[in-house]
Amino acid sequence: MRVRALLIIATACLLAGAVFVGLRQASSDSGAADADGAPFDVAAAQRRLSGAPAPLAALHEQANELLTGGPGAVRRRLAQLEGHPVVINKWASWCGPCRAESPALQSVGVDEGRRVAFIGIDWRDSTESARDFLSRHGMPFPSYEDPDGEIADLLELPQNTPVTLFLDERGEVAYLHQGGYRSAADLAADVDRYLPAA
């Protein structure tokens, strides 16, 4: 009887711990909030990015949108961005580290977005889930749908998420970062290191 009571208590403790961890993850999953807890304001980000060169301004006009067109659309976009460095982030709504790094992309995307192009690639995801992700984790740049991984293949990206690819002004690979960024400072440091201002 005593062993049974101890098992019940232990099970209850494990269940309570699991509920606590789940609630904690759910509360930290907002990702769209800044350090002050305020939601990310896409319209305010677009205002801060005004005055960018035309190819970058075209990206800012599509902030937080989920674009179609596959590899051809991405190839055309990269051709339009020639002469500007580009940061391409491969993400998915089901990817926990992608949610965790979204504040870093929001912050650096605004801080550097007048000289560096930012593009998202929503990899092997459903449109509905991706749109829900973007509604909760607003981004100052657009993302392209990549349900079959064809865009990732075009860019020769590894089969994991998140991945961030840095292209220089000539469209050459400058750096590939695998895994999520822990902070905006880490991402900004890589932008400065691999895509320095001219």
N, CA, C and O of each residue as an XYZ file, in Angstrom:
792
protein
N       0.825     -1.191      0.000
C       0.000      0.000      0.000
C       0.877      1.266      0.000
O       0.593      2.235     -0.704
N       1.946      1.229      0.806
C       2.831      2.395      0.885
C       3.555      2.635     -0.441
O       3.724      3.780     -0.861
N       3.984      1.545     -1.103
C       4.659      1.657     -2.397
C       3.701      2.249     -3.422
O       4.088      3.092     -4.231
N       2.450      1.802     -3.383
C       1.447      2.325     -4.317
C       1.228      3.824     -4.095
O       1.114      4.577     -5.062
N       1.169      4.257     -2.858
C       0.988      5.673     -2.551
C       2.181      6.490     -3.050
O       2.006      7.583     -3.587
N       3.390      5.960     -2.872
C       4.588      6.653     -3.366
C       4.580      6.756     -4.890
O       4.978      7.778     -5.450
N       4.127      5.697     -5.556
C       4.043      5.730     -7.020
C       3.042      6.782     -7.488
O       3.292      7.493     -8.461
N       1.916      6.878     -6.798
C       0.897      7.878     -7.158
C       1.456      9.282     -6.966
O       1.251     10.152     -7.812
N       2.155      9.509     -5.868
C       2.748     10.820     -5.591
C       3.803     11.158     -6.646
O       3.849     12.278     -7.156
N       4.649     10.176     -6.965
C       5.701     10.400     -7.972
C       5.091     10.707     -9.332
O       5.565     11.594    -10.042
N       4.039      9.977     -9.699
C       3.359     10.218    -10.978
C       2.752     11.611    -11.007
O       2.851     12.316    -12.011
N       2.125     12.008     -9.907
C       1.524     13.345     -9.832
C       2.588     14.424     -9.963
O       2.363     15.438    -10.623
N       3.749     14.214     -9.337
C       4.842     15.195     -9.437
C       5.349     15.299    -10.868
O       5.590     16.399    -11.365
N       5.511     14.150    -11.535
C       5.972     14.153    -12.928
C       4.962     14.858    -13.829
O       5.337     15.630    -14.711
N       3.682     14.586    -13.600
C       2.640     15.227    -14.408
C       2.628     16.736    -14.181
O       2.516     17.513    -15.129
N       2.744     17.144    -12.922
C       2.782     18.582    -12.620
C       3.989     19.240    -13.275
O       3.892     20.351    -13.797
N       5.128     18.551    -13.245
C       6.330     19.094    -13.890
C       6.145     19.235    -15.387
O       6.553     20.236    -15.975
N       5.531     18.233    -16.011
C       5.300     18.293    -17.462
C       4.359     19.437    -17.812
O       4.580     20.147    -18.794
N       3.310     19.619    -17.012
C       2.374     20.731    -17.255
C       3.091     22.066    -17.100
O       2.885     22.975    -17.904
N       3.932     22.195    -16.073
C       4.678     23.439    -15.863
C       5.575     23.753    -17.053
O       5.594     24.883    -17.541
N       6.327     22.740    -17.525
C       7.220     22.946    -18.675
C       6.411     23.329    -19.912
O       6.805     24.224    -20.660
N       5.277     22.654    -20.130
C       4.446     22.964    -21.286
C       3.917     24.379    -21.245
O       3.942     25.088    -22.251
N       3.430     24.799    -20.068
C       2.924     26.169    -19.936
C       4.033     27.187    -20.119
O       3.818     28.247    -20.708
N       5.198     26.876    -19.625
C       6.338     27.795    -19.771
C       6.736     27.941    -21.239
O       7.011     29.047    -21.706
N       6.764     26.817    -21.965
C       7.089     26.875    -23.392
C       6.021     27.621    -24.160
O       6.331     28.386    -25.073
N       4.766     27.406    -23.800
C       3.681     28.106    -24.499
C       3.762     29.601    -24.267
O       3.530     30.389    -25.184
N       4.094     30.000    -23.035
C       4.175     31.436    -22.762
C       5.378     32.071    -23.426
O       5.336     33.251    -23.775
N       6.467     31.302    -23.611
C       7.644     31.862    -24.258
C       7.574     31.734    -25.763
O       8.458     32.217    -26.471
N       6.509     31.075    -26.272
C       6.368     30.849    -27.706
C       5.807     32.070    -28.420
O       5.636     32.041    -29.639
N       5.519     33.132    -27.696
C       4.982     34.303    -28.382
C       5.979     34.809    -29.391
O       5.579     35.184    -30.493
N       7.269     34.842    -29.071
C       8.313     35.164    -30.025
C       8.139     36.490    -30.721
O       9.124     37.101    -31.135
N       6.903     36.955    -30.861
C       6.647     38.204    -31.558
C       6.807     39.392    -30.626
O       6.619     40.533    -31.047
N       7.145     39.148    -29.385
C       7.288     40.234    -28.429
C       8.745     40.653    -28.319
O       9.652     39.826    -28.413
N       8.959     41.946    -28.117
C      10.323     42.430    -27.939
C      10.711     42.342    -26.469
O       9.987     41.756    -25.664
N      11.846     42.920    -26.123
C      12.355     42.822    -24.754
C      11.389     43.431    -23.743
O      11.385     43.026    -22.580
N      10.571     44.396    -24.164
C       9.603     45.021    -23.258
C       8.297     44.248    -23.196
O       7.389     44.631    -22.458
N       8.183     43.147    -23.970
C       6.968     42.368    -23.978
C       5.940     42.860    -24.980
O       4.852     42.290    -25.065
N       6.250     43.900    -25.741
C       5.306     44.434    -26.721
C       5.364     43.596    -27.994
O       6.441     43.151    -28.389
N       4.214     43.375    -28.647
C       4.228     42.612    -29.902
C       5.049     43.335    -30.970
O       5.138     44.563    -30.978
N       5.646     42.555    -31.867
C       6.403     43.142    -32.965
C       5.446     43.869    -33.897
O       4.442     43.302    -34.327
N       5.753     45.108    -34.207
C       4.899     45.964    -35.020
C       5.467     46.039    -36.435
O       6.428     46.766    -36.684
N       4.870     45.282    -37.363
C       5.365     45.225    -38.735
C       5.274     46.589    -39.398
O       6.197     46.999    -40.102
N       4.163     47.301    -39.180
C       3.998     48.627    -39.808
C       5.060     49.605    -39.311
O       5.592     50.389    -40.097
N       5.372     49.568    -38.025
C       6.419     50.445    -37.486
C       7.776     50.075    -38.074
O       8.593     50.950    -38.360
N       8.013     48.778    -38.254
C       9.276     48.339    -38.869
C       9.371     48.869    -40.295
O      10.430     49.336    -40.712
N       8.281     48.801    -41.041
C       8.284     49.312    -42.410
C       8.576     50.815    -42.437
O       9.278     51.296    -43.327
N       8.046     51.543    -41.478
C       8.331     52.990    -41.414
C       9.810     53.229    -41.139
O      10.414     54.118    -41.740
N      10.394     52.453    -40.247
C      11.829     52.604    -39.943
C      12.704     52.259    -41.138
O      13.815     52.772    -41.267
N      12.210     51.399    -42.002
C      12.983     50.960    -43.157
C      12.761     51.839    -44.386
O      13.350     51.584    -45.437
N      11.932     52.855    -44.272
C      11.651     53.706    -45.436
C      12.926     54.420    -45.877
O      13.793     54.741    -45.064
N      13.017     54.657    -47.175
C      14.197     55.300    -47.730
C      15.274     54.328    -48.162
O      16.349     54.746    -48.592
N      14.997     53.019    -48.052
C      15.973     52.003    -48.488
C      16.060     52.008    -50.007
O      15.125     52.457    -50.669
N      17.160     51.518    -50.578
C      17.254     51.389    -52.039
C      16.075     50.581    -52.587
O      15.528     49.726    -51.891
N      15.690     50.851    -53.819
C      14.475     50.280    -54.412
C      14.354     48.754    -54.273
O      13.283     48.272    -53.905
N      15.411     47.977    -54.554
C      15.244     46.511    -54.422
C      14.936     46.083    -52.985
O      14.190     45.129    -52.764
N      15.511     46.791    -52.014
C      15.249     46.465    -50.605
C      13.868     46.982    -50.204
O      13.147     46.321    -49.457
N      13.504     48.163    -50.703
C      12.182     48.719    -50.407
C      11.077     47.794    -50.904
O      10.034     47.666    -50.263
N      11.306     47.148    -52.050
C      10.312     46.204    -52.579
C      10.110     45.039    -51.611
O       8.990     44.553    -51.455
N      11.178     44.590    -50.965
C      11.064     43.549    -49.941
C      10.265     44.048    -48.749
O       9.399     43.343    -48.231
N      10.565     45.276    -48.316
C       9.898     45.821    -47.131
C       8.397     45.981    -47.351
O       7.607     45.841    -46.418
N       8.008     46.279    -48.605
C       6.580     46.399    -48.911
C       5.864     45.065    -48.737
O       4.655     45.036    -48.509
N       6.590     43.973    -48.843
C       6.015     42.636    -48.691
C       6.317     42.037    -47.317
O       6.237     40.821    -47.138
N       6.660     42.879    -46.358
C       6.997     42.402    -45.013
C       5.914     41.475    -44.473
O       4.721     41.761    -44.573
N       6.350     40.372    -43.907
C       5.500     39.392    -43.226
C       4.571     38.634    -44.174
O       3.685     37.910    -43.718
N       4.761     38.790    -45.490
C       3.936     38.058    -46.451
C       4.555     36.693    -46.743
O       5.766     36.503    -46.633
N       3.690     35.748    -47.119
C       4.119     34.421    -47.552
C       3.928     34.382    -49.064
O       2.801     34.401    -49.558
N       5.034     34.329    -49.789
C       5.014     34.437    -51.243
C       5.101     33.063    -51.903
O       5.672     32.123    -51.351
N       4.523     32.974    -53.092
C       4.582     31.749    -53.880
C       5.547     31.970    -55.052
O       6.155     33.033    -55.175
N       5.677     30.960    -55.900
C       6.493     31.115    -57.098
C       7.657     30.159    -57.184
O       8.257     30.007    -58.248
N       7.987     29.511    -56.082
C       9.027     28.492    -56.099
C      10.410     28.998    -56.461
O      10.703     30.185    -56.321
N      11.259     28.094    -56.928
C      12.645     28.451    -57.239
C      12.781     29.581    -58.252
O      13.679     30.414    -58.138
N      11.884     29.611    -59.249
C      11.961     30.668    -60.261
C      11.789     32.043    -59.655
O      12.514     32.973    -60.007
N      10.829     32.185    -58.739
C      10.583     33.477    -58.095
C      11.779     33.898    -57.244
O      12.144     35.073    -57.222
N      12.385     32.945    -56.549
C      13.550     33.257    -55.711
C      14.741     33.626    -56.585
O      15.486     34.553    -56.269
N      14.916     32.905    -57.676
C      16.013     33.220    -58.600
C      15.864     34.652    -59.144
O      16.839     35.401    -59.208
N      14.636     35.024    -59.535
C      14.392     36.385    -60.041
C      14.630     37.426    -58.951
O      15.205     38.482    -59.214
N      14.190     37.131    -57.732
C      14.369     38.082    -56.628
C      15.849     38.293    -56.355
O      16.286     39.429    -56.175
N      16.620     37.228    -56.322
C      18.054     37.357    -56.064
C      18.745     38.134    -57.177
O      19.694     38.874    -56.914
N      18.287     37.980    -58.406
C      18.850     38.765    -59.510
C      18.556     40.249    -59.310
O      19.401     41.097    -59.597
N      17.355     40.561    -58.819
C      16.993     41.961    -58.550
C      17.824     42.543    -57.411
O      18.056     43.751    -57.356
N      18.263     41.688    -56.516
C      19.027     42.140    -55.340
C      20.532     42.184    -55.584
O      21.298     42.482    -54.668
N      20.958     41.893    -56.803
C      22.394     41.926    -57.099
C      22.952     43.303    -56.752
O      22.356     44.330    -57.079
N      24.090     43.308    -56.095
C      24.686     44.556    -55.623
C      24.400     44.820    -54.155
O      24.963     45.740    -53.562
N      23.513     44.001    -53.561
C      23.183     44.123    -52.134
C      23.450     42.787    -51.451
O      23.138     41.739    -52.015
N      24.017     42.803    -50.256
C      24.155     41.543    -49.513
C      22.777     41.023    -49.113
O      21.831     41.795    -48.956
N      22.679     39.702    -48.952
C      21.395     39.065    -48.662
C      21.566     38.064    -47.527
O      22.539     37.312    -47.483
N      20.599     38.070    -46.605
C      20.511     37.059    -45.550
C      19.239     36.256    -45.817
O      18.144     36.815    -45.868
N      19.391     34.955    -45.986
C      18.261     34.067    -46.250
C      18.109     33.120    -45.069
O      19.031     32.376    -44.735
N      16.942     33.153    -44.443
C      16.684     32.303    -43.275
C      15.666     31.230    -43.642
O      14.543     31.535    -44.047
N      16.071     29.973    -43.496
C      15.164     28.845    -43.744
C      14.517     28.453    -42.419
O      15.211     28.147    -41.449
N      13.181     28.463    -42.382
C      12.455     28.212    -41.150
C      11.239     27.328    -41.435
O      10.928     27.031    -42.588
N      10.565     26.917    -40.372
C       9.301     26.194    -40.481
C       8.497     26.451    -39.213
O       9.061     26.655    -38.138
N       7.186     26.439    -39.349
C       6.330     26.724    -38.194
C       6.465     25.662    -37.110
O       6.258     25.951    -35.932
N       6.810     24.435    -37.497
C       6.916     23.328    -36.547
C       8.287     23.268    -35.864
O       8.535     22.372    -35.057
N       9.163     24.201    -36.177
C      10.546     24.194    -35.693
C      10.685     25.084    -34.452
O      10.566     26.306    -34.542
N      10.935     24.466    -33.301
C      11.084     25.224    -32.055
C      12.203     26.251    -32.091
O      11.979     27.397    -31.702
N      13.407     25.887    -32.543
C      14.485     26.880    -32.627
C      14.160     28.044    -33.571
O      14.670     29.149    -33.389
N      13.311     27.796    -34.579
C      12.894     28.884    -35.479
C      12.056     29.897    -34.713
O      12.227     31.106    -34.875
N      11.154     29.400    -33.883
C      10.355     30.306    -33.053
C      11.266     31.081    -32.103
O      11.096     32.284    -31.907
N      12.236     30.374    -31.516
C      13.103     31.008    -30.531
C      13.965     32.109    -31.140
O      14.245     33.107    -30.476
N      14.395     31.943    -32.403
C      15.274     32.940    -33.009
C      14.511     34.079    -33.686
O      15.129     35.036    -34.154
N      13.182     33.995    -33.747
C      12.425     35.017    -34.478
C      12.653     36.437    -33.948
O      12.717     37.359    -34.761
N      12.781     36.670    -32.630
C      13.058     38.046    -32.197
C      14.385     38.595    -32.726
O      14.497     39.789    -33.004
N      15.393     37.720    -32.867
C      16.682     38.164    -33.409
C      16.521     38.596    -34.862
O      17.077     39.616    -35.270
N      15.769     37.834    -35.639
C      15.540     38.182    -37.048
C      14.719     39.455    -37.172
O      14.965     40.275    -38.057
N      13.747     39.620    -36.288
C      12.948     40.849    -36.294
C      13.846     42.066    -36.061
O      13.804     43.039    -36.813
N      14.649     41.991    -35.015
C      15.485     43.127    -34.611
C      16.536     43.468    -35.662
O      16.647     44.617    -36.088
N      17.303     42.465    -36.076
C      18.391     42.717    -37.026
C      17.834     43.013    -38.411
O      18.425     43.785    -39.165
N      16.705     42.406    -38.751
C      16.074     42.700    -40.028
C      15.703     44.164    -40.173
O      15.749     44.720    -41.271
N      15.334     44.789    -39.057
C      15.027     46.229    -39.074
C      16.310     47.050    -39.001
O      16.486     48.002    -39.760
N      17.204     46.681    -38.087
C      18.437     47.465    -37.904
C      19.314     47.489    -39.150
O      19.931     48.509    -39.454
N      19.373     46.370    -39.876
C      20.261     46.257    -41.037
C      19.525     46.291    -42.377
O      20.155     46.254    -43.433
N      18.199     46.361    -42.336
C      17.401     46.194    -43.538
C      17.504     47.283    -44.588
O      16.993     47.119    -45.696
N      18.159     48.398    -44.263
C      18.336     49.433    -45.283
C      19.578     49.201    -46.132
O      19.770     49.872    -47.147
N      20.429     48.249    -45.723
C      21.613     47.934    -46.528
C      21.732     46.452    -46.871
O      22.441     46.082    -47.807
N      21.033     45.603    -46.109
C      21.075     44.159    -46.320
C      19.656     43.667    -46.583
O      18.719     44.043    -45.880
N      19.508     42.822    -47.602
C      18.208     42.216    -47.894
C      18.006     40.998    -47.000
O      18.933     40.215    -46.793
N      16.796     40.839    -46.471
C      16.433     39.667    -45.673
C      15.270     38.958    -46.369
O      14.308     39.591    -46.804
N      15.380     37.645    -46.463
C      14.351     36.812    -47.089
C      14.181     35.556    -46.247
O      15.156     35.000    -45.742
N      12.938     35.114    -46.099
C      12.671     33.852    -45.428
C      12.308     32.770    -46.428
O      11.748     33.055    -47.486
N      12.626     31.535    -46.094
C      12.217     30.369    -46.869
C      11.463     29.447    -45.905
O      12.054     28.867    -44.994
N      10.145     29.322    -46.122
C       9.326     28.457    -45.260
C       9.383     27.044    -45.811
O       8.749     26.731    -46.819
N      10.144     26.197    -45.144
C      10.537     24.880    -45.658
C       9.622     23.753    -45.188
O       9.391     23.574    -43.992
N       9.105     22.992    -46.165
C       8.321     21.782    -45.893
C       7.261     22.025    -44.824
O       7.223     21.352    -43.795
N       6.415     22.993    -45.093
C       5.413     23.458    -44.139
C       4.069     23.540    -44.862
O       4.019     23.502    -46.091
N       2.997     23.651    -44.109
C       1.693     23.913    -44.721
C       1.464     25.420    -44.743
O       1.941     26.144    -43.869
N       0.737     25.879    -45.740
C       0.460     27.310    -45.865
C      -0.264     27.830    -44.629
O       0.064     28.900    -44.117
N      -1.243     27.077    -44.153
C      -2.018     27.510    -42.988
C      -1.126     27.668    -41.751
O      -1.223     28.665    -41.035
N      -0.272     26.693    -41.508
C       0.622     26.762    -40.343
C       1.618     27.903    -40.478
O       1.915     28.593    -39.503
N       2.133     28.104    -41.688
C       3.092     29.188    -41.914
C       2.432     30.547    -41.700
O       3.023     31.435    -41.085
N       1.210     30.711    -42.204
C       0.514     31.995    -42.015
C       0.234     32.250    -40.537
O       0.330     33.383    -40.067
N      -0.112     31.191    -39.811
C      -0.342     31.333    -38.377
C       0.946     31.742    -37.665
O       0.929     32.605    -36.788
N       2.070     31.112    -38.050
C       3.371     31.469    -37.478
C       3.657     32.952    -37.707
O       4.049     33.663    -36.782
N       3.459     33.417    -38.945
C       3.760     34.811    -39.273
C       2.808     35.775    -38.566
O       3.193     36.901    -38.250
N       1.581     35.350    -38.316
C       0.656     36.232    -37.594
C       1.092     36.416    -36.145
O       0.807     37.444    -35.531
N       1.794     35.402    -35.592
C       2.270     35.489    -34.208
C       3.695     35.996    -34.098
O       4.072     36.560    -33.071
N       4.496     35.806    -35.142
C       5.905     36.198    -35.131
C       6.159     37.086    -36.343
O       6.857     36.685    -37.274
N       5.604     38.273    -36.333
C       5.722     39.165    -37.487
C       7.166     39.378    -37.905
O       8.057     39.481    -37.062
N       7.393     39.444    -39.207
C       8.737     39.625    -39.743
C       8.793     40.861    -40.645
O       7.833     41.139    -41.365
N       9.901     41.604    -40.616
C      10.030     42.798    -41.450
C      10.446     42.486    -42.883
O      10.891     43.372    -43.612
N      10.301     41.227    -43.285
C      10.664     40.804    -44.637
C       9.717     39.667    -45.044
O       9.083     39.054    -44.185
N       9.620     39.386    -46.349
C       8.737     38.308    -46.796
C       9.427     36.947    -46.742
O      10.648     36.852    -46.627
N       8.614     35.906    -46.827
C       9.113     34.537    -46.928
C       8.483     33.874    -48.142
O       7.358     34.190    -48.528
N       9.221     32.956    -48.732
C       8.724     32.169    -49.852
C       8.329     30.778    -49.374
O       9.056     30.146    -48.608
N       7.174     30.309    -49.832
C       6.749     28.946    -49.528
C       7.669     27.954    -50.244
O       7.998     28.130    -51.417
N       8.074     26.919    -49.524
C       8.929     25.878    -50.106
C       8.449     24.507    -49.626
O       9.186     23.800    -48.938
N       7.211     24.125    -49.986
C       6.630     22.901    -49.424
C       7.371     21.626    -49.801
O       7.365     20.658    -49.040
N       8.005     21.615    -50.961
C       8.709     20.411    -51.420
C      10.225     20.512    -51.288
O      10.941     19.590    -51.679
N      10.718     21.609    -50.749
C      12.159     21.764    -50.548
C      12.928     22.141    -51.800
O      14.156     22.056    -51.817
N      12.222     22.559    -52.861
C      12.909     22.870    -54.120
C      13.755     24.143    -54.025
O      14.821     24.226    -54.635
N      13.286     25.129    -53.265
C      14.073     26.355    -53.106
C      15.326     26.051    -52.293
O      16.420     26.504    -52.628
N      15.155     25.282    -51.222
C      16.317     24.893    -50.407
C      17.336     24.138    -51.255
O      18.543     24.325    -51.101
N      16.841     23.281    -52.153
C      17.752     22.549    -53.041
C      18.471     23.507    -53.981
O      19.674     23.371    -54.206
N      17.741     24.476    -54.532
C      18.347     25.471    -55.416
C      19.494     26.190    -54.713
O      20.549     26.424    -55.302
N      19.274     26.538    -53.446
C      20.275     27.272    -52.666
C      21.306     26.350    -52.015
O      22.222     26.808    -51.332
N      21.142     25.043    -52.237
C      22.042     24.031    -51.667
C      22.110     24.129    -50.147
O      23.185     24.074    -49.549
N      20.925     24.277    -49.533
C      20.845     24.364    -48.078
C      20.742     22.974    -47.469
O      20.142     22.083    -48.069
N      21.314     22.773    -46.293
C      21.228     21.467    -45.636
C      19.798     21.147    -45.214
O      18.933     22.020    -45.161
N      19.577     19.872    -44.916
C      18.235     19.375    -44.602
C      17.896     19.534    -43.117
O      17.536     18.557    -42.459
N      18.003     20.708    -42.604
C      17.594     20.975    -41.221
C      17.128     22.421    -41.124
O      17.350     23.218    -42.036
N      16.491     22.746    -40.031
C      16.067     24.122    -39.767
C      16.372     24.448    -38.318
O      16.404     23.554    -37.473
N      16.597     25.713    -38.024
C      16.786     26.801    -38.979
C      18.196     26.799    -39.566
O      19.138     26.261    -38.983
N      18.303     27.409    -40.718
C      19.577     27.621    -41.395
C      19.565     29.048    -41.913
O      18.545     29.510    -42.425
N      20.678     29.750    -41.790
C      20.768     31.124    -42.289
C      21.953     31.222    -43.238
O      23.093     30.933    -42.876
N      21.652     31.636    -44.458
C      22.644     31.747    -45.525
C      22.950     33.225    -45.769
O      22.042     34.049    -45.885
N      24.235     33.545    -45.845
C      24.684     34.909    -46.102
C      25.286     34.965    -47.505
O      26.217     34.223    -47.816
N      24.750     35.849    -48.351
C      25.277     36.043    -49.702
C      25.866     37.446    -49.802
O      25.268     38.408    -49.320
N      27.029     37.562    -50.422
C      27.631     38.887    -50.585
C      26.974     39.637    -51.741
O      26.022     39.143    -52.344
N      27.481     40.824    -52.046
C      26.869     41.683    -53.070
C      26.856     41.039    -54.452
O      26.039     41.401    -55.298
N      27.751     40.092    -54.682
C      27.804     39.403    -55.980
C      26.941     38.153    -56.008
O      26.859     37.471    -57.029
N      26.296     37.853    -54.880
C      25.470     36.650    -54.805
C      26.246     35.403    -54.440
O      25.724     34.291    -54.521
N      27.505     35.590    -54.036
C      28.336     34.454    -53.632
C      28.114     34.128    -52.155
O      27.866     35.019    -51.342
N      28.206     32.846    -51.822
C      28.027     32.436    -50.424
C      29.172     32.982    -49.584
O      30.343     32.724    -49.860
N      28.810     33.744    -48.551
C      29.806     34.285    -47.627
C      29.868     33.471    -46.342
O      30.920     33.376    -45.711
N      28.720     32.874    -45.950
C      28.681     32.133    -44.693
C      27.375     31.349    -44.628
O      26.358     31.780    -45.171
N      27.407     30.204    -43.965
C      26.219     29.408    -43.711
C      26.174     29.094    -42.218
O      27.083     28.458    -41.685
N      25.128     29.536    -41.555
C      24.967     29.299    -40.114
C      23.885     28.249    -39.925
O      22.738     28.448    -40.326
N      24.255     27.127    -39.310
C      23.274     26.082    -39.027
C      22.822     26.185    -37.586
O      23.634     26.364    -36.679
N      21.517     26.070    -37.382
C      20.949     26.193    -36.048
C      20.429     27.598    -35.819
O      20.675     28.510    -36.608
N      19.708     27.752    -34.724
C      19.100     29.040    -34.412
C      20.067     30.018    -33.788
O      21.037     29.631    -33.136
N      19.790     31.287    -33.998
C      20.557     32.342    -33.325
C      19.979     32.547    -31.931
O      18.765     32.656    -31.755
N      20.865     32.598    -30.951
C      20.428     32.761    -29.564
C      20.062     34.196    -29.229
O      19.289     34.442    -28.303
N      20.618     35.154    -29.982
C      20.341     36.561    -29.679
C      20.515     37.406    -30.929
O      21.153     36.997    -31.899
N      19.926     38.602    -30.878
C      20.105     39.555    -31.967
C      21.576     39.952    -32.079
O      22.075     40.182    -33.180
N      22.269     40.032    -30.947
C      23.686     40.414    -30.968
C      24.513     39.392    -31.746
O      25.430     39.767    -32.476
N      24.197     38.104    -31.597
C      24.928     37.064    -32.333
C      24.687     37.181    -33.832
O      25.623     37.078    -34.625
N      23.438     37.394    -34.218
C      23.116     37.540    -35.636
C      23.750     38.811    -36.199
O      24.323     38.787    -37.288
N      23.650     39.915    -35.466
C      24.246     41.178    -35.926
C      25.758     41.040    -36.090
O      26.337     41.601    -37.020
N      26.390     40.304    -35.198
C      27.842     40.113    -35.291
C      28.199     39.361    -36.564
O      29.194     39.685    -37.212
N      27.395     38.354    -36.937
C      27.667     37.622    -38.173
C      27.399     38.493    -39.403
O      28.122     38.395    -40.393
N      26.377     39.335    -39.352
C      26.123     40.264    -40.455
C      27.328     41.183    -40.633
O      27.796     41.392    -41.753
N      27.825     41.728    -39.531
C      28.990     42.625    -39.603
C      30.229     41.879    -40.086
O      31.014     42.429    -40.859
N      30.417     40.650    -39.649
C      31.612     39.881    -39.982
C      31.615     39.436    -41.444
O      32.632     39.544    -42.130
N      30.469     38.934    -41.917
C      30.439     38.325    -43.249
C      29.869     39.236    -44.337
O      30.085     38.997    -45.525
N      29.145     40.274    -43.931
C      28.582     41.212    -44.900
C      28.919     42.642    -44.478
O      28.012     43.445    -44.260
N      30.181     42.969    -44.361
C      30.569     44.300    -43.839
C      30.093     45.420    -44.777
O      29.967     45.241    -45.988
N      29.841     46.555    -44.174
C      29.436     47.727    -44.965
C      30.603     48.153    -45.858
O      31.766     48.104    -45.458
N      30.262     48.568    -47.064
C      31.309     48.984    -48.024
C      31.954     50.284    -47.593
O      32.850     50.783    -48.274
